[in-house]
Amino acid sequence: LYTSKPSGAEESGQRLAALETIKLYLKIADRELVLGMFDKALEKCHTADIDAFTKEALQDILRTLIGHVDKQRIQNIYTSSLDKLNSKDHKEQKKTYKILEEICKCDTEEAQAFLTTSLSDLQSTLVNSLSKTSPSSQLPRLRCIIQIISKLKVANYEFVYASLPEAVLCIRAVNQRAREAAFSLLVTAAEAVLRWEEGSQDDAIKKFLTELMVGLAGNPTLINCTILAISRIYFQFKDILPQDLMEQILNNVLLLLSSSSREVSGAALSFVKVFITSTPVSISTRFLPSIMKAIVNMPEDCKRHTRQKTKFLLERFSRKFGYDLVASLVPKSDLTTHKRLKNLRKEAARRSRNASENAASDEGGEEFAGGAAGGRHKSMDELLADSSDEDLLEDEENIAPSAGKKKKKKENTWIQDGEEIVDLLSPAAAQSISSTKPKPARDAPEQIEERKRKRKSDFKINADGKLVITDKDDGDDSDDDDKDRRKGGMGDDSDEDEETFESLVANRKRKIGTEAGSMKSRKSTASRMSGISSKSGYQPGGSGIHRKLDAAPGSEYKSKKGSGDVKRKGRPDPYAYIPISHKTLNKRKTGTVKSKSVFANVVKAAKRGANKGSKYKMKEVKKLMEGMSV
């Protein structure tokens, strides 16, 4: 099944499942059967008339069988694979490196014995085949080297240092897993060097980093990869790095920060980021002035290209060392950096303010939830009382709809109650639930009469339909006086009405004051006057004491059509004034015909009044003179 060519995606998945099944069956299969299958697959793989797909499938099966064969057969497959390491077919080369990776990774006794005898030959083979390695074979090759270095028990600095250039260059690999394997190889090589020199770890790490920093003298791409490799080693072994070595590495990286190459400056900022993040504040504070100086002196093109990284660093500096300290290290001439620091400070203040507000709201929500959960649970009656339909209807009537907004239709549900209470747990409860408001059932005639009798007013009504409310002192009047008053009104009421009215009056506590100062006394007097006027038929009108008291001053000038005042014939003008505003002082606007006519009319009216007054005075003087002449 695995060696047959698939015709679609579904069959490709079946091939992978078949390979996993083969791996499981090999653990319980007979050893002789496994060895026979290995020999047949290896023999068929070397035949000339085999197609490429079948050959690749057989190589995968051979790689699976390596952990279940003896040392001689491992030697056979290793010898046959050496010729294919320099093959121009990238797929075949990748399959061969995967076979070598499986041999190095295998933990069986046969595989360990083979590695012990053939390790030196394998190392030289990997070093010599580096120049002909294809990009697709980088991942299995790096994993193979990692397995070899991790299993070296005797010091072999030559092989470790020979593998460093390959690990550094693979940091820029296209495949992400290849990049991760390159960083893992660097860490494994450093651990091997430290393992071989346990007595002097400082010398061992210095020696390793010295070999690694040789790449800083290469082209920009090699410098970029070398700085990233140094960053990984610094992050992994920062606790055992000597102080002078740390300062040396940082000075070299800050020197490269002034490079005009974007690759170099970006990698240098990455190392500064790792340095600030992983180094304690007590140590990193000593190097802050030199770091800020290097960032400020970066070329403008590199600053613009790496503005996101510099923003992160400035924000981290401000949070770790304080805004004032970081701002003091920036020259005053660098206005751009000062502006960025101010913006970062505002953003930090805004984030902290929003975080505090959210925390306060969360605490309030938790308190509310805790109070609701910790309190007594409501009973069914209380829940039904809270969700009463009458309360909902009253709330809907009291709330006015907002202008310009459509009100969403609420879905209400009503429960039709009969003589018995509806049991919501019974199967027949759904028949009593309706989505439309049910009509109220008709009451009996006795209930209707009772409702009318209760609705009847307890106050007296005169012939014009007005309520007559009599004023009664606090218990001084007798029952006979109440009866006489009721006789002058609508007629006799029932005993229940008398008791209701008396209880209403007796329960009301009035403050007795002067006639002019007591508001209630004035209201009662006005009500009595309205009752008297309705009986006598007197209609107020005219001026003086016969004027209408309910008419507001100036109501005779009110317009029946509009909202303003109008002039009445034979009466003075309701008002005469000129509106004064800031436009009155504008010479350009006061020179218009409209503005001149307003003032001219006022002047004309004043002159007209003055002329009338002068004529009247002349008549008075003439009359006085005529009387004197007589």
Secondary structure, DSSP 4 states (H G I P E B T S, - for coil): --SSPPSSHHHHHHHHHHHHHHHHHHTTS-HHHHHHHHHHHHHHHT-TT--HHHHHHHHHHHHHHGGGS-HHHHHHHHHHHHTTTT-S-HHHHHHHHHHHHHHHH--SHHHHHHHHHHHHHHHHHHHHTGGG--GGGHHHHHHHHHHHHHT--S--HHHHHHHHHHHHHGGG-SSHHHHHHHHHHHHHHHHHHHHH--S-HHHHHHHHHHHHGGGGGS-HHHHHHHHHHHHHHHHHSTTT--HHHHHHHHHHHHHHTT-S-HHHHHHHHHHHHHHHHHS-HHHHGGGHHHHHHHHHTS-HHHHHHTHHHHHHHHHHHHHHH-HHHHHHTS-TT-HHHHHHHHHHHHHHHHHHHHHHHHHHHHHHHHHHHHHHHHSPPPPHHHHHHHT-HHHHHHHHHHSPPPTT-PPPPP---EE---SS---TTSGGGGGGEESSPPPPPPPPHHHHHHHHHHHS-SSEE-TTS-EE-----SS-S-HHHHHHHHHTTT----HHHHHHHHHHHHH--PPP--TTT-HHHHHHHHHHHHHHHHHH-----SSGGGS-TTSPTTGGGB-SSSSSB---TTS--S-------GGGG-HHHHTSHHHHHHHHHHHHHHHHHHHHHHHHHHHHHHHHHHHHH-
